[in-house]
Amino acid sequence: MIKQNISETLETNYMPYAMSVIVSRALPEIDGFKPSHRKLLYTMYKMGLLHSVKTKSANIVGQTMKLNPHGDIPIYETMVRLTAGYNALNTPFIDSKGNFGKVYSRDMAYAASRYTEAKLSKISQELFRDIEENSVNFVDNYDGKMKEPILLPVTFPSILVNSNQGIAVGMACNICGFNLEEVCKATIAYLYNPNININDYITAPDFPTGGVLLYNAEELNRILDTGRGSFKLRALYEKKENCIEITEIPYTTTIEAIIDKIEDLIKSGKIREINDVRDETDLNGLKITIDIKRGIDAELLMQKLFKMTQLQDTCNCNFNILINGNPEVIGVKRIIEEWYKFRKKCIIKKCYFNIEKMNNKCHLLEGLQLILQDLDKAINIIRNAKDDKAVVPTLMKVFSLTKDQAEYVSEIKLRHLNKQHILNVLKDLKNLALEIKKLEDIINNEKKLKQIIKSELQNICKSNPLSRKTKLLTINEEENHIIEDYKLKIFITNSSYLKKIPLVSLRNSGDQRLKEQDFIIQEFETTNKSELLIFTNQAKVYKLKTNEIEDCKVSQLGSYLPNILDLDNDELIMYVCSTYSYTETIIVIFEDGKISKIPLSLYQTKTNRKKLVNAYYPKSKCISISLANENEIIKLVKSNQDIKICKINEIPAKIKRDAVGDKIFSNKKPILKFEIY
């Protein structure tokens, strides 16, 4: 047996595979495509499917295998996702005919490639606009018999317009789509002011399946700025007589997953308000119908379903894309910046290509201008030459022409070798010189480059008007009335479990079920419309809406707070309180004899923030936190048995959460215990 060092084996065998998956398969580049997408679309372009009639999908798949030798099934699956029929993209690049399935259905399978037809959609011309003018680099295909583009010269940031997911080795990407018009306007604004606030132009993600996005300004701004974060999508529904019709669902789920979950809830008795649920999707579009019992409040039922099913789902964002071959997680503004650099290079390469082409034409016309000095001699040379091979060298010698000029002159038809025709042709020399000057100005003038890009983006918006499909809903206090309200009791255990038990369930119930050696350290009554503030020993406070916590029974352990709050390993929960209006006051007692009286209003935020740091003075060790009112008295006992009594109304309230506490004890002995009465 040959012994091998595992690190060397991984480096020589696994690392090349990992890099291949990252760079050449799973992650999109700045043009918005993975290699499989690019090979398919370029094949369709070369087949002339941009302006011709549709052809069989099997034909497209077969032709694509010249560039992508990974089998027909993966190629067809890639094609399905890009079609208008599948409805997975805001701007589909393939116009389809036949059954291509639906992104929102798990069971609605697409037909075989021999039954469906396709061609490139109208907007696909923006992917290939300058490709014939050397605007991007080409490489050999896998067998060296064809050329294929490394990137497509897209004229708009398609990377931001369509959703894109991929799983590589050790990393992944999940890019949500945005509205085409919003992206184009944001890009135009960036061209003239790189310091723009991107949120002023791009509101929120947009999805082809519509739905309702729960708008949280802070979280969405974080996604736009960093490329990471998450947001919630909700189904769109309409209340009908004795039923609810759902016509749009979150992009991240399917009809079957929703119906299966609702049926499970009905069978388990967790949902008793529903008689029947069924899929009524037809040619008119998606529809899930829920038959409800008489007298049931549809709004309250939908709130339950949002909470317990995929009718409300979370979409996670991870904008991980390849920039110059390197994977980077970046925000929207940086993506626009990188796309602008790429598009600028495409236009410059196109200009250089056309300049070279025009210079070559000028060179040939200059040769034609030389023979105009003695046109009869040129005609005699061509007429009296012994053979074809003698014409070009003789013209070169007599008129001092280059080989290219002589060949050009020798190939002119005899009827065109007249002075008037040649003079007419030579008029192009002046126009060519002007065009070359214009192209050189574009290359050297960034303002003109920006104007070209701006015009392209404006034309795209004009010719492809796409209104926002995903609606926005801001959750605020006014919507609190749709939350089902009932009295409940909160129990906090020493092992950081939280038990939310309705008071109805507490009646005639047995003993509380707890983990071994665990015990209850705090309990209080509240309602389902309250908000919980959870203070930890790291001077942080976490905020949870009570209705977001699942109800439990005394026979259950409850919710494990460190997992819900994502606490650090050494972070411990010190105190939990509930509030409705943030009018209460808390008392924070420190080991060094200081006390802070902090109004809960200082923890209230305009946005729905889940965590606040510096919840109290962090440089002294906190030994206790408690709600208190102005009429109560605090009794503090030091380790040396010194006692201090003070009234809460005599302690000044802080105007900052993390302000230094007021000194109650003057000696240096730590506080041992305290009482509030």
C-alpha positions in Angstrom: 0.0 0.0 0.0 1.4 3.4 -1.0 1.1 6.0 1.8 0.1 9.5 0.8 -0.1 12.7 2.7 -3.8 13.6 2.8 -3.1 17.4 2.5 -1.1 16.8 -0.7 -3.7 14.5 -2.1 -6.4 17.1 -1.5 -4.3 19.8 -3.1 -3.5 17.8 -6.2 -6.8 15.9 -6.7 -9.6 17.8 -5.0 -8.6 21.4 -5.4 -8.6 21.5 -9.2 -12.1 19.9 -9.1 -13.3 22.5 -6.5 -12.0 25.4 -8.6 -13.6 24.0 -11.7 -17.0 23.8 -10.1 -16.6 27.4 -8.6 -15.3 29.1 -11.7 -16.7 27.0 -14.6 -20.1 25.7 -13.4 -21.9 27.0 -10.3 -21.4 30.7 -10.0 -22.5 33.4 -12.5 -20.2 36.0 -13.9 -20.8 39.7 -14.4 -22.8 39.2 -17.6 -25.4 37.3 -15.4 -24.8 33.8 -16.8 -23.2 30.5 -15.8 -21.3 28.7 -18.6 -24.2 26.3 -19.3 -26.6 29.3 -19.8 -24.1 31.1 -22.0 -23.4 28.1 -24.3 -27.1 27.4 -24.8 -28.0 31.0 -25.7 -25.0 31.4 -27.9 -25.8 28.2 -29.8 -29.4 29.5 -30.3 -27.9 32.8 -31.6 -25.7 31.0 -34.1 -28.7 29.0 -35.2 -30.4 32.2 -36.2 -33.1 31.9 -33.6 -33.1 35.6 -32.7 -35.3 36.6 -35.7 -36.5 33.4 -37.2 -39.4 31.1 -36.3 -39.3 28.6 -33.5 -37.6 25.2 -33.9 -37.8 22.0 -31.9 -36.1 22.1 -28.5 -34.4 18.7 -29.4 -32.7 20.5 -32.3 -31.4 23.2 -30.0 -30.2 20.7 -27.4 -28.4 18.7 -30.0 -26.6 21.7 -31.4 -25.7 22.9 -27.9 -23.8 19.7 -27.3 -21.1 21.0 -29.6 -20.2 23.4 -26.9 -21.5 21.7 -23.8 -20.8 17.9 -23.8 -22.6 17.1 -20.5 -25.6 15.2 -22.0 -29.0 16.3 -23.4 -31.0 16.2 -20.1 -28.9 18.8 -18.2 -29.0 21.1 -21.3 -32.7 20.8 -21.6 -33.2 21.5 -17.9 -31.1 24.6 -18.3 -33.2 25.6 -21.3 -36.5 25.1 -19.4 -35.4 27.5 -16.7 -34.7 30.3 -19.3 -38.1 30.0 -21.0 -41.1 32.3 -20.7 -43.3 29.3 -20.2 -41.5 28.1 -17.0 -42.0 31.6 -15.5 -38.8 31.6 -13.4 -37.2 34.8 -14.7 -38.4 38.4 -14.7 -37.0 38.8 -18.3 -37.1 35.3 -20.0 -34.5 35.0 -22.7 -36.3 32.2 -24.6 -39.7 32.5 -26.2 -41.3 29.0 -25.8 -44.2 27.0 -27.2 -45.5 23.9 -25.5 -45.5 22.5 -22.0 -42.4 23.7 -20.1 -43.9 23.2 -16.6 -44.0 25.9 -14.0 -41.5 27.1 -11.4 -44.3 27.2 -8.8 -45.3 23.5 -9.3 -43.4 20.5 -8.2 -45.6 18.0 -10.1 -46.3 19.9 -13.3 -43.5 18.3 -15.3 -42.2 19.8 -18.6 -42.7 17.9 -21.8 -39.9 16.1 -23.6 -37.7 18.2 -25.9 -39.1 16.6 -29.1 -42.6 18.0 -28.3 -41.6 21.6 -27.4 -40.4 24.5 -29.6 -38.4 27.7 -28.8 -36.5 30.7 -30.1 -34.7 33.6 -28.6 -37.0 36.3 -27.1 -37.0 39.9 -28.1 -34.8 41.1 -25.1 -32.1 38.5 -26.1 -30.9 40.9 -28.8 -29.5 42.9 -25.9 -27.3 39.9 -25.1 -25.7 39.8 -28.5 -25.9 43.3 -29.8 -22.1 43.8 -30.4 -20.9 40.3 -30.4 -20.0 40.3 -34.1 -17.8 43.4 -33.6 -15.2 41.7 -31.4 -16.7 43.2 -28.2 -15.8 40.1 -26.1 -13.1 37.5 -26.2 -13.6 34.1 -27.7 -12.0 30.7 -26.8 -12.0 27.3 -28.4 -14.7 24.9 -27.4 -13.8 21.5 -25.8 -12.6 19.9 -29.0 -11.1 23.0 -30.6 -13.4 22.9 -33.6 -15.5 26.0 -32.7 -15.2 29.3 -30.9 -17.4 30.4 -28.0 -17.6 33.7 -26.1 -16.1 33.9 -22.6 -18.8 36.4 -21.7 -21.8 37.9 -23.5 -21.8 41.7 -24.2 -25.0 42.3 -22.3 -26.3 45.9 -22.6 -28.0 45.9 -19.2 -27.1 44.4 -15.8 -28.9 41.1 -16.3 -27.1 39.7 -13.3 -29.5 41.9 -11.1 -32.7 41.4 -13.1 -33.1 37.6 -13.0 -32.8 35.3 -10.0 -29.8 33.0 -10.0 -28.9 30.1 -7.6 -25.9 27.9 -7.5 -24.0 25.5 -5.2 -20.3 25.3 -5.6 -17.7 23.6 -3.4 -17.5 25.4 0.0 -19.6 28.3 -1.3 -23.0 29.1 -2.9 -24.9 32.0 -4.5 -28.5 33.0 -4.2 -29.2 36.2 -6.2 -32.8 37.5 -6.1 -34.2 39.3 -9.1 -35.0 43.0 -9.3 -37.3 45.0 -11.6 -35.7 45.8 -15.0 -36.8 49.4 -15.0 -35.5 50.1 -11.5 -32.2 48.4 -12.2 -31.7 50.5 -15.5 -32.6 53.7 -13.8 -30.3 53.0 -10.9 -27.5 52.2 -13.3 -28.0 55.5 -15.2 -28.0 57.4 -12.0 -24.7 55.7 -10.9 -23.0 56.6 -14.2 -23.3 60.3 -13.3 -23.0 60.0 -9.5 -21.2 57.0 -8.0 -22.2 58.1 -4.5 -25.9 57.7 -5.1 -28.1 56.0 -2.4 -29.1 52.9 -4.3 -32.3 52.5 -2.2 -33.6 55.7 -3.9 -33.9 53.8 -7.2 -34.2 50.1 -6.3 -37.0 49.5 -3.8 -36.9 45.8 -3.2 -36.6 42.5 -5.0 -39.1 41.5 -7.6 -40.2 38.0 -8.7 -42.1 36.7 -11.7 -44.5 34.8 -9.5 -45.6 38.0 -7.8 -46.6 37.6 -4.2 -46.2 40.1 -1.3 -42.9 41.2 0.1 -42.9 42.2 3.8 -40.9 45.4 3.6 -38.3 45.9 6.3 -36.2 48.9 5.3 -33.3 48.1 7.5 -33.0 44.5 6.3 -33.5 45.3 2.6 -30.9 48.2 2.8 -28.5 45.6 4.2 -29.1 43.3 1.3 -28.6 46.2 -1.2 -25.4 47.3 0.6 -23.7 44.0 1.4 -25.4 41.3 -0.8 -26.3 39.3 2.2 -29.6 39.1 4.2 -33.1 37.7 4.1 -36.6 38.9 3.7 -40.1 37.4 3.9 -42.4 36.7 0.9 -46.1 36.1 1.4 -48.9 34.7 -0.8 -51.5 37.0 -2.3 -55.1 36.0 -1.5 -58.7 37.1 -2.0 -61.6 36.4 0.4 -64.6 34.9 -1.4 -67.8 33.6 0.1 -66.9 30.7 2.4 -63.5 30.3 0.8 -60.1 31.9 0.3 -58.5 32.0 -3.2 -54.7 32.2 -3.3 -53.5 33.4 -6.7 -49.8 34.2 -6.1 -47.3 32.3 -3.8 -43.7 33.0 -2.7 -41.1 32.3 -5.3 -39.3 29.9 -3.0 -42.1 27.3 -2.6 -44.5 25.3 -4.7 -48.3 24.6 -4.7 -47.8 21.0 -3.6 -45.6 21.9 -0.6 -48.3 24.4 0.6 -51.2 22.0 0.2 -49.3 19.1 1.8 -48.5 21.2 4.8 -52.1 22.5 5.2 -53.4 18.9 5.0 -50.9 17.9 7.7 -52.1 20.7 10.0 -55.8 19.7 9.4 -55.0 16.0 10.2 -53.1 16.9 13.4 -55.9 19.1 14.6 -53.7 22.3 14.7 -56.0 23.9 12.1 -59.7 23.3 12.6 -61.2 26.2 10.5 -60.7 24.6 7.1 -63.1 22.1 5.4 -61.0 21.5 2.2 -58.0 22.7 0.3 -57.4 22.0 -3.4 -55.3 23.0 -6.4 -57.5 24.8 -9.1 -54.6 25.9 -11.3 -55.6 26.1 -14.9 -54.7 28.0 -18.1 -55.7 31.2 -16.4 -52.9 30.8 -13.9 -52.2 29.6 -10.3 -55.1 29.1 -7.9 -55.3 27.4 -4.5 -58.8 27.3 -3.0 -59.3 26.9 0.7 -62.9 26.2 1.8 -63.5 27.6 5.3 -66.2 26.9 7.9 -68.9 29.4 8.5 -68.3 32.3 10.8 -64.5 32.0 10.5 -62.5 35.2 10.3 -60.5 34.7 7.1 -57.9 37.3 8.1 -57.1 35.6 11.3 -56.9 32.2 9.6 -54.5 33.5 7.0 -52.3 34.9 9.7 -52.2 31.4 11.2 -51.4 29.9 7.8 -48.6 32.5 7.1 -47.1 31.4 10.4 -47.4 27.7 10.0 -47.0 27.0 6.3 -45.0 28.1 3.3 -47.7 30.6 2.3 -45.1 32.9 4.0 -41.5 32.0 3.3 -38.1 33.4 3.8 -35.8 34.2 0.9 -32.1 34.3 1.7 -29.7 36.4 -0.3 -26.1 35.7 -1.0 -24.8 37.8 -4.0 -21.7 35.7 -4.7 -20.5 36.2 -8.2 -17.3 35.9 -10.2 -15.4 39.1 -10.6 -12.4 38.6 -13.0 -12.5 34.9 -12.1 -12.6 35.4 -8.4 -15.8 34.8 -6.3 -16.9 37.8 -4.3 -20.0 38.6 -2.2 -20.9 42.2 -3.1 -23.8 44.6 -2.8 -25.9 46.0 -5.7 -24.0 49.2 -6.1 -20.7 47.3 -6.5 -22.4 44.9 -9.0 -23.4 47.9 -11.0 -19.9 49.3 -10.8 -18.4 46.1 -12.0 -20.9 45.8 -14.8 -20.2 49.3 -15.9 -16.4 48.5 -16.1 -17.3 45.4 -18.2 -19.7 47.2 -20.5 -17.2 50.0 -21.0 -14.5 47.5 -22.1 -17.0 45.9 -24.5 -17.7 49.3 -26.2 -14.0 50.2 -26.4 -13.2 46.8 -28.0 -16.0 47.3 -30.4 -14.7 50.8 -31.3 -11.1 49.4 -31.9 -12.6 46.7 -34.1 -14.5 49.2 -36.3 -11.5 51.6 -36.4 -9.3 48.8 -37.7 -11.9 47.9 -40.2 -12.3 51.5 -41.4 -8.5 52.0 -41.5 -8.2 48.9 -43.8 -10.9 50.3 -46.0 -9.2 53.7 -46.1 -5.9 52.0 -47.0 -7.6 50.3 -50.0 -9.3 53.5 -51.1 -6.0 55.3 -51.0 -4.6 52.7 -53.4 -7.6 53.4 -55.7 -6.8 57.1 -55.5 -3.3 56.5 -56.7 -4.4 54.6 -59.9 -6.8 57.5 -60.6 -3.7 59.5 -61.6 -3.3 57.3 -64.7 -6.4 55.2 -65.1 -5.6 54.1 -68.7 -2.3 52.7 -67.6 -3.9 50.7 -64.9 -6.4 49.3 -67.3 -3.7 48.4 -69.8 -1.7 46.6 -67.2 -4.7 44.5 -66.3 -5.6 43.9 -69.9 -2.1 43.1 -71.2 -0.9 40.9 -68.3 0.3 37.5 -69.4 -1.6 35.8 -66.6 -3.5 36.6 -63.4 -0.4 36.3 -61.2 1.4 39.1 -63.1 -1.3 41.8 -62.5 -0.7 42.4 -58.8 3.1 42.7 -58.9 3.0 45.0 -61.9 0.4 47.3 -60.3 2.5 47.4 -57.1 5.6 48.4 -59.1 4.1 51.0 -61.4 1.8 52.7 -58.9 3.8 52.0 -55.7 0.8 50.1 -54.2 0.8 47.6 -51.3 -0.2 44.1 -52.0 -3.6 44.6 -50.5 -4.2 47.7 -52.5 -3.1 46.1 -55.7 -5.4 43.0 -55.2 -8.3 45.4 -54.4 -7.8 47.3 -57.7 -7.3 44.1 -59.7 -10.6 42.7 -58.5 -12.7 45.8 -59.5 -15.1 45.0 -62.4 -14.1 46.5 -65.7 -17.3 48.6 -65.9 -16.4 50.2 -62.6 -12.9 51.3 -63.8 -14.1 54.7 -64.9 -13.2 58.1 -63.4 -16.7 59.0 -62.3 -17.3 55.7 -60.4 -13.9 55.9 -58.7 -14.5 59.5 -57.7 -17.9 58.5 -56.2 -16.2 55.7 -54.2 -13.4 58.0 -53.0 -16.0 60.2 -51.4 -16.1 57.6 -48.6 -12.6 58.5 -47.6 -13.7 61.7 -46.0 -16.6 60.1 -44.2 -14.4 57.2 -43.0 -11.9 59.7 -41.5 -14.8 61.4 -39.7 -16.1 58.1 -38.4 -12.6 57.0 -37.2 -12.2 60.4 -35.4 -15.7 59.9 -33.7 -14.8 56.4 -32.5 -11.4 57.6 -31.2 -13.3 60.3 -29.3 -15.5 57.7 -27.7 -12.5 55.6 -26.6 -10.8 58.6 -25.0 -13.9 60.4 -23.6 -15.6 58.7 -20.7 -18.6 61.1 -20.9 -19.4 59.8 -24.4 -19.0 56.2 -23.2 -21.5 56.9 -20.4 -23.9 58.6 -22.9 -23.8 55.4 -25.1 -24.6 53.2 -22.1 -27.3 55.5 -21.0 -29.0 55.5 -24.4 -28.9 51.7 -24.5 -30.4 51.4 -21.0 -33.2 54.0 -21.9 -34.0 52.1 -25.1 -34.3 48.8 -23.1 -36.7 50.4 -20.7 -38.8 51.8 -23.5 -38.9 48.6 -25.6 -39.3 46.2 -22.7 -41.8 47.9 -20.2 -42.1 45.6 -17.2 -44.1 46.7 -14.2 -43.3 45.4 -10.7 -45.0 42.1 -10.0 -44.2 41.6 -6.3 -46.2 44.0 -4.1 -44.7 45.6 -1.0 -46.4 45.5 2.4 -45.0 47.4 5.4 -45.8 45.7 8.7 -46.6 48.4 11.3 -48.6 48.9 14.5 -51.8 49.6 12.5 -51.8 46.0 11.3 -51.5 44.5 14.8 -55.3 44.1 14.9 -55.1 41.1 12.6 -53.0 39.1 15.1 -55.1 36.7 17.1 -55.0 37.9 20.8 -55.3 35.8 23.9 -53.9 35.7 27.4 -50.9 33.5 28.0 -48.1 32.8 30.4 -44.3 32.9 29.7 -41.9 30.6 31.5 -38.1 31.0 31.4 -36.0 28.2 32.6 -32.4 28.1 33.8 -31.3 26.3 30.7 -32.7 29.2 28.5 -35.9 27.5 27.3 -38.9 29.7 26.8 -42.4 28.2 27.2 -45.3 30.2 25.8 -48.5 28.5 27.1 -52.0 29.9 26.6 -53.9 30.3 29.9 -56.6 27.9 28.6 -54.0 25.2 28.3 -52.7 25.7 31.8 -56.1 24.8 33.3 -56.2 21.2 34.6 -52.8 20.6 33.2 -50.1 18.4 34.9 -46.6 19.3 36.0 -44.3 21.3 33.8 -42.0 19.2 31.7 -38.3 20.4 32.0 -34.9 19.0 31.2 -33.1 17.1 33.9 -31.8 19.5 36.6 -33.5 22.4 34.9 -35.9 24.7 36.7 -38.0 27.8 36.1 -36.3 31.1 37.0 -39.0 33.5 35.7 -42.7 33.5 34.8 -45.2 36.3 34.0 -48.5 36.8 32.2 -48.9 38.7 29.0 -50.9 38.5 25.7 -50.2 37.4 22.2 -49.9 41.0 21.0 -47.0 41.9 23.3 -43.3 42.2 22.5 -40.6 40.5 24.6 -37.3 42.1 25.5 -34.6 39.6 26.3 -31.5 41.0 28.1 -28.2 39.2 28.2 -25.0 39.4 30.2 -23.2 41.0 27.2 -25.2 44.2 27.5 -27.4 43.2 24.5 -31.2 43.1 24.2 -33.1 40.9 21.8 -36.6 41.7 20.7 -39.2 39.1 19.8 -42.9 39.5 19.0 -44.9 37.1 21.2 -47.0 36.0 18.2 -43.9 34.8 16.4 -43.2 32.2 19.1 -45.0 28.9 18.8 -47.5 28.0 21.5 -46.6 24.9 23.5 -48.1 22.7 26.2 -46.8 22.0 29.7 -45.7 18.6 28.5 -43.3 20.2 26.0 -39.8 21.7 26.6 -40.6 24.9 24.7 -38.4 27.1 22.4 -34.6 27.1 23.0 -33.7 30.8 23.0 -30.0 30.6 22.2 -30.9 29.0 18.8 -33.7 31.5 18.1 -31.6 34.5 19.0 -28.3 33.1 17.7 -26.6 33.9 21.0 -22.8 33.6 21.4 -21.4 30.6 23.3 -20.7 32.6 26.5 -23.8 34.8 26.3 -26.4 34.2 29.0 -30.0 35.4 29.4 -30.4 37.6 32.5 -34.0 38.9 32.3 -37.1 38.8 30.0 -39.9 41.2 30.1 -43.0 42.0 28.0 -44.3 45.3 26.9 -47.0 46.8 24.7 -46.2 50.5 24.5 -42.6 50.8 25.9 -43.8 53.0 28.8 -42.3 50.9 31.5 -39.0 51.3 33.3 -36.3 48.8 34.1 -33.7 48.9 36.9 -30.2 47.6 36.2 -28.1 46.8 39.3 -24.3 46.5 39.0 -21.9 44.7 41.3 -20.0 47.9 42.1 -23.0 49.4 43.8 -24.3 51.5 40.9 -27.9 51.5 39.6 -29.3 52.6 36.2 -33.0 53.5 35.8 -33.7 53.1 32.0 -37.0 53.9 30.4 -38.1 51.1 28.0 -38.8 53.8 25.4 -35.0 53.9 24.8 -35.3 50.4 23.3 -38.1 51.4 20.9 -37.0 51.7 17.2 -38.7 52.9 14.1 -37.6 49.9 12.2 -38.2 46.3 13.2 -34.8 45.7 14.7 -34.2 42.4 16.4 -31.1 43.1 18.4 -29.7 46.2 20.1 -26.1 46.4 21.6 -25.2 48.6 24.6 -28.5 47.8 26.2 -27.0 49.1 29.5 -23.6 50.2 30.8 -21.2 47.5 29.6 -18.1 48.2 31.6 -19.5 47.1 35.0 -20.7 43.6 35.8 -24.5 43.5 35.9 -26.0 41.3 38.6 -29.7 42.0 38.0 -32.3 43.5 35.7 -35.9 44.0 36.7 -39.1 46.0 35.8 -40.0 48.5 38.5 -42.4 51.3 39.1 -41.8 54.7 40.8 -43.5 53.7 44.1 -41.2 50.8 44.8 -38.1 50.6 47.1 -34.8 48.9 46.5 -32.9 47.2 49.3 -29.3 46.4 48.5 -27.1 44.2 50.7 -23.3 44.2 50.4 -21.0 41.2 51.1 -20.0 42.8 54.4 -23.8 43.0 55.3 -24.0 46.7 54.8 -27.5 47.7 53.8 -28.7 50.5 51.7 -32.4 51.4 51.0 -33.4 53.9 48.3 -36.6 54.9 46.5 -36.9 54.3 42.8 -38.5 57.7 42.2 -35.3 59.3 43.7 -33.1 57.7 41.1 -32.8 59.9 37.9 -33.8 58.2 34.7 -31.1 57.9 32.0 -31.3 59.5 28.6 -28.9 57.0 27.1 -29.2 53.2 27.5 -25.4 52.8 28.1 -24.9 55.7 30.5 -23.0 55.1 33.7 -25.2 54.2 36.7 -25.8 56.3 39.8 -23.6 55.4 42.8 -25.7 54.1 45.7 -22.9 52.5 47.8 -19.6 54.2 48.5 -17.5 51.3 49.8 -15.8 48.8 47.5 -17.5 45.6 48.7 -19.6 44.0 46.0 -23.4 43.8 46.2 -24.4 40.3 47.5 -28.2 40.5 47.1 -31.1 42.9 46.6 -34.9 43.2 47.0 -37.5 45.3 45.4 -40.7 45.9 47.3 
